């Protein structure tokens, strides 16, 4: 049985493998950098909208308090209606 032989010769197969590895590494690096840039842009967009979201949250709290006041006044004005809650989409008669 012949023993494996090692030599320093470089053939076309070696060159193709190295070129393929370099192309794969460059493509992967480019893809990662593009993804990172897209995430940075999204993060900047979210950070820019944070004050708007806080204002919307405050407005929602005010609206919720107003609805509670209206509901309380309605139950005092028409007590029989307060006993029968309605579901969304259902009309009172």
C-alpha positions in Angstrom: 0.0 0.0 0.0 1.5 3.3 -1.0 2.0 6.0 1.6 0.5 9.5 1.1 2.9 11.9 -0.5 3.1 15.6 0.4 4.6 18.2 -1.9 4.5 21.9 -2.2 3.0 22.1 -5.6 0.1 24.3 -6.2 -2.5 23.3 -8.8 -5.7 24.9 -10.2 -7.9 23.2 -7.5 -6.0 24.9 -4.7 -6.3 28.3 -6.4 -10.1 27.8 -7.0 -10.6 26.9 -3.4 -8.8 30.0 -2.1 -10.5 32.3 -4.6 -13.9 30.8 -3.5 -13.1 31.3 0.1 -12.1 34.9 -0.5 -15.3 35.6 -2.5 -17.4 34.0 0.2 -15.7 36.1 3.0 -16.1 39.3 1.0 -19.8 38.6 0.3 -20.5 37.7 3.9 -18.7 40.9 5.2 -20.7 43.1 2.8 -23.9 41.5 3.7 -23.2 42.0 7.4 -22.3 45.6 6.9 -25.5 46.3 4.9 -27.6 44.7 7.6 -25.8 46.7 10.3 -26.4 50.0 8.3 -30.1 49.1 7.9 -30.5 48.4 11.6 -28.8 51.7 12.5 -31.2 53.6 10.2 -34.2 51.8 11.8 -32.8 52.7 15.3 -32.5 56.4 14.3 -36.0 56.3 13.0 -37.4 54.8 16.2 -35.4 57.3 18.4 -36.8 60.2 16.3 -40.3 59.0 16.9 -40.0 58.5 20.7 -41.2 62.0 21.6 -44.2 61.6 19.4 -45.0 58.3 21.1 -44.7 59.9 24.5 -47.1 62.6 23.4 -49.6 60.0 22.1 -49.3 58.1 25.4 -50.1 61.3 27.3 -53.1 62.1 25.0 -54.4 58.5 25.4 -54.3 58.9 29.2 -56.3 62.2 29.0 -58.8 60.5 26.7 -59.1 57.6 29.0 -59.8 59.9 32.0 -62.4 61.8 29.9 -64.2 58.6 29.0 -64.3 57.6 32.6 -65.8 61.0 33.5 -68.4 60.7 30.7 -69.3 57.2 31.8 -69.7 58.3 35.4 -71.9 61.2 34.4 -74.0 58.9 32.1 -74.6 56.4 34.9 -75.7 59.1 37.2 -78.0 60.6 34.5 -79.5 57.3 33.3 -78.9 54.6 36.0 -80.8 51.8 34.2 -78.4 52.0 31.3 -75.4 51.5 33.5 -76.6 48.0 34.5 -76.5 46.6 31.0 -73.0 46.8 29.5 -72.8 46.7 25.7 -70.2 44.9 23.6 -68.3 46.6 20.8 -70.5 46.9 17.7 -73.8 46.5 19.6 -76.2 49.4 19.8 -78.3 50.4 22.8 -82.1 50.5 22.3 
